[in-house]
Each structure stands twice: as structure tokens, then as C-alpha cells.
Amino acid sequence: MSFEPYAARTHEKMKEVLMNPDVPGPAIHYYMIRGGSEKRNITIWESGTVGGEYIKTYGHYHVDELDETYWVLTGEGIILQQKLADPTVPDVVEEFKAIRVKAGDSVYMPPQVGHLAVNIGKTWLVTADDSPVAGTGDSASMPVHADYESVKKMCGFAYYVVEKDGKPVLVPNKLYKEIRKSDFGGVRVLQ
């Protein structure tokens, strides 16, 4: 089997983590070109919303001591980060952060911290990252790279980023039981 660096995240797959999974959306939410830590990985998000929720990545938790940095090449977005109080209990978050980003910014993803990125702009959101993943599947080249199942079980992260009056706001995901510490980065929260 030869290495295929291109992968895409379809609407069908994204339904698992959307606030409103039954609404229509684009065929592809985002595109990935994976080159691993040597060549970097490039991710490109579509613009727009799906049922009012901005287009985002699926989200995952890094396992072991893997860390990563995102460099925003163009566009604007919000990076969500969350660390579980106990990695075996997906509905209790020790710390949640929302970080607004634009072209020229970088964001560090610490080990064992979940993250996803959201395109809140009118154009492509494009990032480069230094994850060592170098294949088309979910962490295809590193079986212990990431935990997607905890995100799937909770139908997304602790908050969804939705459009309200032309601006992004955070809406709580009611499946989470507890969020102990939050930094919303200036993004308004709807209860």
C-alpha cells in the first residue's frame, strides 16, 4: 500500500460531533494534506455554518506525551482546547479554553489536551501543524496518537461555536456534567 497524503472529512463523518447532526452541510467540511513532522501538515476549512454551527474539525485528545503547534496561514478562527479531569471519564472537563486566532498566530497544543479548530471567517481557514501523523486515516501512522472516541461519545467538545447576529458565540454541550475551569477568550457564552 502506498502512502496517500490527502484526506478529507465528510459531512457524513462530521454528523457524529455536530450540535445538530440532522441538518444538511457541505459534502466536505475540511481537507488535510499530511506530511508529518518533517513536511508539516496543512488543513483547509470550508467557510460557513451547518445548522448555525461554524465549520470545525472533528476534534481529538492527544495521548501520551505528544504535543503539537498550529500556525494560522490565512483566515480567522477559534481553537478550542479542553483537558479531561480523568482521561477515562469523557464528561468531566478540568479546563476549557477558547482561543481566537488569525493569520500569523500560532497555538500550542499540550500533551493530553483535546483540541479542535473552527473557521469563523468568510474565507478559507488554513493552518500548518507539526503533528507527526503522516497518513490519511485518523492517526493512521501512530495508533496511539489521538483519542477520537471520547469526542464522538460526547457528540463534540464542551461547547459548540455558533453564529449569532453575525458573531461567534459558545453554546454549552449539555452532555458534559462538569467543567471546572473555563477561559472563553472573550467569546460570549449563551446559556
Buried (B, 14 or more C-beta within 10 A) or exposed (E): EEEEBEBEBEBEBBBBBBBEBEBEBBEBBBBBBBBBEEEBBBBBBBBBBBBBBBBBBBBBBBBEEBBBBBBBBBBBBBBBBBBBBEEEEBBBBBBBBBBBBEBEBEBEBEEBBBBBBBBBBEEBBBBBBBBBBBBBEBBBBBEEBBBBEBBBEBBBBBBBBBBEEEEBBBBEBEEBEEBEEBEBBEBEEEE
